[in-house]
Amino acid sequence: MSPAKCPICGKPTAPQHRPFCSLRCADVDLNRWLSGRYVVPASDDADRVAESDEDD
């Protein structure tokens, strides 16, 4: 089994920074989340449920 690779740079992961290889790559990933580069898509069903809850 090959070692896990860092999702940012592809180097082998370091146990203390898992799933990243270094603190730098962890910070790069955090910055991408905070700046909006990564987005978790919302479904229309979730919006409909929220709207119906507001109507009650």
C-alpha angles and dihedrals in degrees: 000000000000120000118263116265129227110256091220105048106004097240119134113280123254116226094229093052100033127191085024131061096229145002088260093061090045089053092048089054092047091050090052091054094046094047093051099249089125116054130180105219118233121217125229089239091064090051091051092051091050092049093049091050090054092052093058 
